[in-house]
Amino acid sequence: MTHVVVMNGPNLGRLGVREPEVYGALSMEDLRQQVASWAADLGLEAEVRQTDSEAELVGWLHQAVDSGSDVVLNPAAFTHYSYALRDAAAMVTKGGLRLIEVHISNPYAREEFRHRSVVGPVATGTIAGFGFDSYRLALSALAGGR
């Protein structure tokens, strides 16, 4: 069974509380349950993580490279400026693994500073604007093979 690490950046632990008009009313626990169900249906094993720490997220990307795991990454606010995260994400894809950048909302429909991703150019692909379904679509892409 293919192992996928689903990583979430800052403030996503506040899902269901923070800006429900943007992110919906569901919680991080709801996301964990949805991802587990979708992954199982696709023959994947998914581990969902969330952190507000840039250093921890970078460390998780290093672990993914070392363990040979594909990644679904919602970098949240780090999307727009974290070159450390971008460099760690590049290690995933340059290592022959896949990394799909996801966003619950559509960054291009939000504030202008959100229109640029430093992670997107090194990702295998980006899926945004479909709510939690962005994660389902990313898992489906990973399950579709190399």
Backbone bond lengths (Angstrom), bond angles and torsions (degrees), N, CA, C in turn:
res aa  C-N    CA-C-N  psi(-1)  N-CA   C-N-CA  omega(-1)  CA-C   N-CA-C  phi
1 M - - - 1.449 - - 1.532 108.82 -
2 T 1.306 117.01 132.56 1.455 122.37 -179.70 1.519 110.60 -74.46
3 H 1.331 115.41 129.73 1.462 121.85 178.98 1.523 109.44 -94.23
4 V 1.319 116.29 131.23 1.459 123.59 178.53 1.521 107.81 -125.23
5 V 1.323 116.47 133.56 1.458 120.75 174.79 1.523 107.82 -102.29
6 V 1.329 115.90 122.71 1.455 122.65 178.97 1.524 106.29 -102.59
7 M 1.334 115.73 111.21 1.459 121.91 -174.19 1.524 110.67 -110.38
8 N 1.315 114.81 137.01 1.458 121.37 -178.85 1.511 110.23 -128.23
9 G 1.330 115.67 135.09 1.446 121.65 -176.70 1.518 114.26 -90.32
10 P 1.332 116.03 -157.80 1.457 122.62 -167.91 1.520 114.16 -61.34
11 N 1.303 112.81 144.28 1.463 125.82 175.72 1.523 114.38 72.83
12 L 1.329 118.45 -7.72 1.459 119.21 179.12 1.523 112.17 -72.52
13 G 1.319 117.00 -16.29 1.461 120.08 171.56 1.518 111.80 -67.72
14 R 1.314 116.66 -11.77 1.468 122.46 179.16 1.524 112.25 -98.85
15 L 1.332 116.94 13.87 1.463 119.79 177.48 1.527 109.24 -54.09
16 G 1.317 115.60 142.09 1.451 121.39 -178.45 1.514 112.71 89.73
17 V 1.336 116.35 -18.85 1.462 122.07 179.93 1.527 109.81 -115.23
18 R 1.320 116.12 -44.02 1.464 121.57 -177.13 1.527 110.71 -83.16
19 E 1.282 117.67 121.22 1.459 124.70 174.49 1.531 113.11 40.62
20 P 1.324 117.73 63.29 1.471 118.97 -179.45 1.530 113.22 -60.26
21 E 1.326 117.45 -22.74 1.465 120.04 177.23 1.532 111.24 -69.01
22 V 1.330 117.27 -20.98 1.464 122.08 178.15 1.524 110.73 -99.12
23 Y 1.339 116.53 -45.37 1.463 121.66 -170.77 1.527 114.08 -105.11
24 G 1.325 118.04 -5.45 1.453 121.05 -179.20 1.523 111.70 89.33
25 A 1.309 115.10 177.35 1.465 121.72 -174.47 1.522 112.74 -97.18
26 L 1.334 117.92 -3.34 1.457 120.22 -176.86 1.529 110.58 -82.46
27 S 1.328 115.94 152.71 1.464 122.97 -175.44 1.533 111.76 -96.49
28 M 1.323 115.31 174.13 1.468 120.94 174.46 1.523 109.82 -61.36
29 E 1.315 117.30 -37.80 1.469 119.67 177.59 1.532 110.32 -63.54
30 D 1.327 117.33 -39.53 1.466 120.51 175.31 1.526 110.53 -61.02
31 L 1.327 116.51 -41.10 1.466 120.09 177.81 1.519 110.65 -62.86
32 R 1.333 117.18 -44.37 1.477 120.45 178.67 1.532 110.81 -56.62
33 Q 1.323 116.43 -45.37 1.468 120.54 -179.19 1.524 111.41 -65.69
34 Q 1.330 116.75 -43.20 1.458 120.33 178.92 1.527 111.13 -62.09
35 V 1.322 116.49 -46.75 1.461 120.90 -178.65 1.528 110.39 -62.28
36 A 1.319 117.21 -43.38 1.470 120.52 179.22 1.525 110.62 -59.95
37 S 1.313 117.09 -43.35 1.464 121.50 -179.88 1.531 111.14 -66.24
38 W 1.322 116.85 -47.85 1.466 120.01 179.58 1.520 110.89 -61.97
39 A 1.329 116.34 -43.90 1.463 120.00 -178.90 1.526 110.65 -61.21
40 A 1.321 116.63 -46.32 1.467 120.34 -179.98 1.525 110.85 -59.43
41 D 1.335 116.80 -42.36 1.463 120.64 178.65 1.532 111.92 -62.00
42 L 1.327 116.88 -27.05 1.461 122.02 -178.53 1.524 113.16 -96.47
43 G 1.330 116.95 2.29 1.460 120.26 -178.86 1.517 113.11 76.72
44 L 1.323 116.87 24.03 1.460 122.29 178.65 1.523 109.90 -110.60
45 E 1.314 115.06 158.37 1.459 121.51 170.43 1.521 105.97 -113.27
46 A 1.331 117.24 118.85 1.463 120.79 -176.47 1.518 110.51 -116.83
47 E 1.302 114.44 137.47 1.461 123.05 176.61 1.525 106.72 -116.34
48 V 1.327 117.09 120.93 1.460 121.65 -177.59 1.524 109.29 -101.01
49 R 1.335 115.02 129.00 1.463 121.40 178.61 1.527 109.17 -129.11
50 Q 1.332 115.34 153.86 1.462 121.05 175.00 1.516 108.54 -143.45
51 T 1.327 115.95 138.79 1.458 121.37 176.86 1.518 109.66 -148.59
52 D 1.313 115.12 152.06 1.457 121.01 171.75 1.530 110.47 -96.80
53 S 1.330 117.19 1.94 1.460 122.60 -174.83 1.528 111.40 -101.38
54 E 1.313 115.92 121.55 1.460 121.01 176.61 1.527 110.85 -61.29
55 A 1.330 116.85 -42.35 1.467 120.98 -179.10 1.520 111.35 -62.55
56 E 1.320 116.91 -40.39 1.465 119.57 179.34 1.524 110.90 -65.86
57 L 1.322 116.83 -41.36 1.466 120.89 178.68 1.525 111.00 -62.37
58 V 1.322 117.35 -42.59 1.464 121.45 176.48 1.527 109.97 -60.82
59 G 1.328 117.04 -44.37 1.464 121.07 177.65 1.515 112.50 -60.08
60 W 1.328 116.87 -40.23 1.469 120.29 178.14 1.528 110.84 -63.90
61 L 1.325 117.48 -38.56 1.468 119.95 177.67 1.520 110.47 -64.69
62 H 1.317 117.44 -39.50 1.473 120.71 175.61 1.530 110.25 -61.14
63 Q 1.338 116.58 -43.06 1.470 120.54 178.47 1.519 110.99 -61.70
64 A 1.326 117.41 -39.37 1.469 120.66 179.32 1.521 110.59 -61.31
65 V 1.329 116.53 -42.23 1.467 120.24 177.49 1.522 109.53 -61.66
66 D 1.327 116.48 -48.37 1.462 121.06 -177.00 1.525 112.91 -63.71
67 S 1.341 116.72 -32.55 1.471 120.06 -178.27 1.527 112.93 -94.77
68 G 1.330 117.46 -5.46 1.461 120.64 179.83 1.516 113.26 73.49
69 S 1.326 117.34 33.51 1.465 121.53 -177.98 1.522 111.86 -100.80
70 D 1.330 116.20 136.14 1.454 120.79 170.74 1.527 108.51 -70.61
71 V 1.337 116.28 160.47 1.462 121.56 -172.99 1.524 110.66 -132.43
72 V 1.330 114.71 137.80 1.456 122.53 163.60 1.522 104.14 -109.81
73 L 1.327 117.12 121.21 1.466 121.69 -172.52 1.515 111.12 -124.29
74 N 1.328 115.58 120.66 1.459 121.39 167.16 1.522 106.03 -106.11
75 P 1.339 117.07 95.69 1.453 119.86 -175.68 1.522 114.20 -74.26
76 A 1.330 117.35 -7.99 1.464 122.59 -179.83 1.528 109.54 53.35
77 A 1.320 118.40 -135.74 1.465 120.88 -175.77 1.526 112.59 -61.26
78 F 1.339 118.20 -26.15 1.467 120.42 178.41 1.528 112.06 -63.16
79 T 1.317 116.59 -18.31 1.463 122.68 178.94 1.518 112.05 -48.74
80 H 1.303 115.85 -39.62 1.452 121.64 -164.43 1.527 114.83 -93.10
81 Y 1.344 117.15 -11.80 1.463 116.36 -174.34 1.524 115.61 -151.25
82 S 1.316 119.26 -6.82 1.463 119.26 -173.62 1.526 111.53 -87.04
83 Y 1.324 114.84 98.01 1.454 119.00 177.49 1.527 111.22 -72.77
84 A 1.323 117.21 -25.57 1.471 120.03 174.65 1.528 109.30 -64.12
85 L 1.325 116.81 -43.91 1.467 120.83 178.14 1.521 110.34 -66.73
86 R 1.322 117.20 -40.67 1.462 121.47 178.34 1.525 110.45 -59.37
87 D 1.340 116.37 -45.16 1.463 119.68 -179.14 1.522 111.86 -65.62
88 A 1.324 117.29 -38.27 1.475 120.67 177.73 1.530 110.32 -68.36
89 A 1.335 117.21 -38.71 1.469 120.72 177.16 1.524 110.28 -63.84
90 A 1.329 116.66 -38.04 1.465 120.25 178.25 1.521 111.68 -63.08
91 M 1.335 117.25 -32.55 1.466 120.19 176.89 1.527 110.75 -62.86
92 V 1.332 116.90 -33.59 1.466 120.97 179.05 1.517 109.57 -64.72
93 T 1.324 117.01 -54.30 1.461 119.76 -175.16 1.526 112.11 -72.72
94 K 1.323 117.44 -35.60 1.472 119.21 177.26 1.517 111.23 -70.27
95 G 1.340 116.44 -18.28 1.450 121.06 176.50 1.524 112.84 -85.82
96 G 1.334 116.69 7.26 1.464 120.84 177.50 1.516 114.09 86.02
97 L 1.313 117.35 8.03 1.460 122.06 177.52 1.524 108.90 -99.26
98 R 1.318 115.27 168.98 1.460 119.75 -179.81 1.524 110.16 -107.55
99 L 1.323 115.28 141.69 1.456 122.56 176.80 1.515 107.73 -133.91
100 I 1.315 115.57 119.09 1.461 120.68 178.34 1.523 107.95 -107.56
101 E 1.323 115.87 120.28 1.463 122.03 175.59 1.528 107.26 -80.67
102 V 1.324 116.78 130.59 1.464 120.64 178.49 1.525 110.05 -127.21
103 H 1.316 113.56 153.42 1.467 121.73 173.77 1.515 107.64 -142.26
104 I 1.312 115.66 137.84 1.461 121.57 178.36 1.527 109.87 -68.63
105 S 1.333 115.37 -46.00 1.458 120.40 177.64 1.531 108.82 -96.59
106 N 1.314 116.07 173.84 1.458 121.42 176.51 1.530 107.65 -95.47
107 P 1.332 118.19 107.06 1.466 119.59 -177.46 1.533 113.30 -57.11
108 Y 1.323 117.94 -28.73 1.463 121.14 -178.64 1.524 112.45 -74.48
109 A 1.324 117.15 -14.70 1.464 121.43 177.79 1.528 111.16 -96.46
110 R 1.332 115.67 7.51 1.467 120.57 -177.41 1.530 110.78 -115.67
111 E 1.288 117.78 -158.30 1.457 122.13 -177.78 1.531 110.61 -58.38
112 E 1.319 115.45 149.68 1.463 120.31 -175.20 1.524 113.19 -59.03
113 F 1.345 117.34 -35.48 1.468 118.34 -178.80 1.521 112.29 -63.70
114 R 1.330 117.75 -17.27 1.464 121.61 179.21 1.536 112.56 -86.32
115 H 1.303 118.20 -2.17 1.464 121.35 -174.52 1.524 113.60 -77.91
116 R 1.303 118.50 -10.06 1.464 121.24 -178.95 1.525 110.22 -114.51
117 S 1.315 115.54 131.02 1.465 121.85 175.04 1.518 108.72 -114.51
118 V 1.326 116.26 128.79 1.465 119.49 173.30 1.530 110.11 -86.50
119 V 1.325 117.17 -14.15 1.471 122.33 -179.92 1.529 111.12 -86.77
120 G 1.309 117.26 -38.99 1.461 122.13 -176.11 1.521 115.12 -49.71
121 P 1.330 119.55 -44.31 1.461 119.75 -178.17 1.530 115.26 -63.85
122 V 1.334 118.08 -19.30 1.467 119.83 178.56 1.528 111.92 -106.42
123 A 1.332 117.02 -2.31 1.465 121.57 179.45 1.529 110.20 -80.60
124 T 1.314 115.55 156.86 1.463 120.78 172.58 1.518 109.69 -65.28
125 G 1.333 116.22 -38.37 1.456 122.68 179.03 1.507 110.17 -167.11
126 T 1.339 115.39 168.24 1.461 121.88 179.27 1.516 109.09 -131.16
127 I 1.336 115.62 135.73 1.467 122.31 177.12 1.521 106.64 -128.90
128 A 1.327 117.20 126.24 1.463 120.29 -175.13 1.523 111.13 -146.60
129 G 1.331 114.18 149.21 1.454 120.30 169.63 1.509 116.37 92.62
130 F 1.305 118.19 6.74 1.461 120.89 -177.25 1.526 113.23 -109.84
131 G 1.324 117.30 21.75 1.453 120.25 -177.76 1.523 109.88 62.47
132 F 1.325 116.27 -146.54 1.465 120.35 178.72 1.523 111.19 -61.87
133 D 1.326 117.80 -24.74 1.467 120.27 178.66 1.529 111.86 -61.46
134 S 1.331 118.85 -19.86 1.462 120.35 174.61 1.526 110.00 -57.29
135 Y 1.337 117.21 -38.53 1.464 121.63 178.11 1.530 111.01 -68.96
136 R 1.332 116.92 -41.29 1.469 120.66 178.48 1.520 110.50 -61.45
137 L 1.325 116.64 -43.24 1.460 121.05 179.05 1.527 110.97 -63.98
138 A 1.330 116.81 -39.25 1.470 120.30 178.01 1.521 110.73 -64.93
139 L 1.316 117.35 -44.54 1.464 120.63 178.22 1.523 111.25 -62.00
140 S 1.332 115.88 -40.48 1.474 120.03 177.60 1.514 111.11 -61.47
141 A 1.325 116.66 -40.73 1.465 120.09 177.89 1.527 110.93 -63.35
142 L 1.326 117.04 -41.73 1.463 119.99 178.70 1.518 111.49 -68.10
143 A 1.309 117.63 -36.83 1.463 120.69 -179.88 1.516 111.59 -70.46
144 G 1.341 116.01 -21.60 1.456 120.92 -178.94 1.519 114.36 -70.01
145 G 1.308 116.84 -6.15 1.466 119.74 176.22 1.507 112.44 101.48
146 R 1.277 113.59 -176.50 1.475 120.74 -175.86 1.499 110.12 -91.51
